[in-house]
Amino acid sequence: MTTSSTTTGTGVRAVWTDFGGVLTPPPAQTFTALCERTGVDPEPLLHAVLEVTARYGTDDMMLPLDTPLVTEDEWLRQVVEVLEREHGVRVRITSLADTWFDDRETNKPWVDSLEDARRRDRFVGMLSNMPPAWDEHWRRMVPHAFFDDVVMSFEVGLRKPGREIFDLAAERAGVLPQECLLVDDLVANCEGAVAAGWRALHFTDTALAVTELERLLD
């Protein structure tokens, strides 16, 4: 876990947390569950996902869905088509969101830590690259009212690690960029935040992140 900042001597007034991999279990764990539920081996499924992703001019598997450039239904249709054509795997996947979120547990210790930040009069928001089909699912795990604001890629047409989404989030929090902290499990997103003048906490372990957030707030 690392923290980064382009400034010193300025306190954190706004904490922006990612969703997947921070408020939820790691994506790799969820991908394994997806393979188990669909009965598809990880290697051909990953190959199919990457092939479909490349059609949209990127190697970021979530970008087509969370911008969004394609609906979840169409994206799944293409993935299933590649699985059958290139791997001889016939499978029916009707909803990535349902499979992705069923039985996922909310990271309660991290939620408690964010609640403590709010008691210290800090702004607490969620900043996520989120597909529209996943909107109702995350709300079941963490109530929207828990956050002072929520910035979703599919709603604003911007996504991490681009600078524009960080500028927007700082503006919506009503604080300076150097007073914002991003907590994210992806290094690239943390680097994007730092490039935008924010501080960043790379989330790799809940207990370590809780301790580091307490230190930054103190």
N, C-alpha and C positions, 0 to 999 in steps of 0.2 A: 504494500500500500504506500502511495506517495502523495504528498501535498505539494502544490506548486502555486506560485503567485508572481505577478509582475510588479507588485508593489509591496511596501513594508509600512508598518505603522498605521494601517487602516483596518478597522475591525470588520468582521462579517456581520452584515445586517440582513442578508437574504440568503437562505439555504434552498437550493433547487436540487431535488433528488430525481434520479432516473427511476423508471419503473422496473422493466425486465432485468433480472440479475441483481437488483438492489432491494426493491420491495418484494421481489419474488425469488425463487430458487434460480441458480445459474441456468442460462439457456441450454447448455450442453445436457444438463439433467433433464430438461423438458424435451429436448430432441430425442433422447433415449426413450422417454415415455411415449413419444409420438410413434417411434418405430415399433415399440412393443404393442401398442394399441392397433396399429394398422397391419402388423405382421410383415412389414417390409424391412429388409436388412438395411442398416445405416449406409453402406457404401453406394448401392444403386440409388437410394433416395437422395443422398447428398449430391450425386452426379446429376440427377434429374433437376434438382433445385438449381444447381449452378448453371446448367445449360439454359434453363428458362431465364435465370437472372441475366445471363449474358445477352439475351435478346433485347434487353433494355439498356444496353450500353454501360453496364456496371458490373463489378464483382461483389457489390454489397447486396447480400441476399434479401435484406429487408427494404431496400430503397424502392423497388417497384410497388410494394404494398403500402408503405407508410407515407409516400408523397401525396397521393397515390397515383401511379401511372397505370395501374390495372386493378380490377376488382379481385377480391379473394377468390370468388367463384371461377373466374377466368384463369387466374394464376394456377389454381388447383387443377383445372382441366388440362392445362398445358403440362404440368408436372406428371399427372397420371398418364398422359399421352406418351411422354418420353419414357416413362417406366415400362410401358407395354411394348413400345416400338423397339427400344434399344436393349431392354433387359428381360423381356418376356414376362414381366410382372404385371399381373392384372389385379388392381385394387380399387376400392371405392372410398374416396375421402371427400366427404360432403362439406366439412367445415374445419378449417385449420384452427379457427378461434376456439371452437368447442373442445377439440382435442388438445390444444395447447394449454388451455386454462383449467380443464377439469382436474379437480383434486390438487391444484396448486395451492400451497399454503402462503399466506401473507407473512412477511418477515416482521413479526410483532416486536422483537427487540429494537429493530430500526425504526418502526413506527413510534414506539415509546420514546426513542431518542429525539425524533422530530417533534413530538409533542412537548418534550422538555425544552426544545429550542423555541417553540411558540410561547411557552410560559416565561421565557426570558425575553419576550417581546421581539423575537426575530420573525421576519417574514418567512414562511415556508411554502414552497411551490413544487409542482411536479413538471419536469421538462423531459418529454419523451418523444422518440421517433415511434409513432403509434399508427397502425393501420386502422381505418374507420371501423372495420368489422370487429375490432377488439374493444371498442369503446365501452359497451355495456358490461363486458367481462371484468375489466379492471375496477369498475365502479362497485362491483359486488365484493371486491377484495379490500378496497380502501375507499370509503365514501368521499365523493367529490367535495363535500363541505369541510372535510378535514383540512384541505389546502386553502391558502389565501388566493392562489390562482393556479391554473393548469394551462400549460402551453403544449399543444400537440402538433406534430408535424403535419398531419393530414388536415388540420383545421386552418393552420396559418400558411401552408404552402412552403415552409422552410424546414430544414432538418439539421440536426447535429451531424458533423462538427462545423458546419458553416457559420461564419461570424454573424450573419444576419439574425439567426434565431437567438443568439446570445444577447445581441443588442436589443432585440424586442423584449426578451424576458427581463432584462435589467430595467428597461423603461416601464414595463408593467408592474414591476416591484417598486418602482419609484425611488430607486437608489442608484448610486454610481456603479459602473462595471466592477471596479476594484473592491466593492463592498459585497459582491455576489460570490457564492461558493457553489460549484457544481459537484455533486457526488454521483459518480458514474462508474460502471464496471468495465467500460471500454476505454483503453488508453487514447485512441484517436479522438474521442469526444472530450476527454480531459485536456488534451493538447489544444483542441479547438477553443475550449473555454479560456485557457491561459492566453492564447493568441488574441482573444477578444478583450483581454485585460482583467479577466476573472481569476479567482483562485479555484483550484480543483483538487478533489480528493478521489484518488483511484480506489474504488471499492473492491476489495478482494476477500475480506473477512468481516463479519458483522461486529464482533467484539472489538476488533482493532479500529473499525470505522467509528463506532460509538465513542471510544476513548479519544480518537483524534478530533471528532466534532466537539466534544466537551472542551478539549484543549483550545480549539480555535475560538469557541464562544467565550471562554474565560479570558 
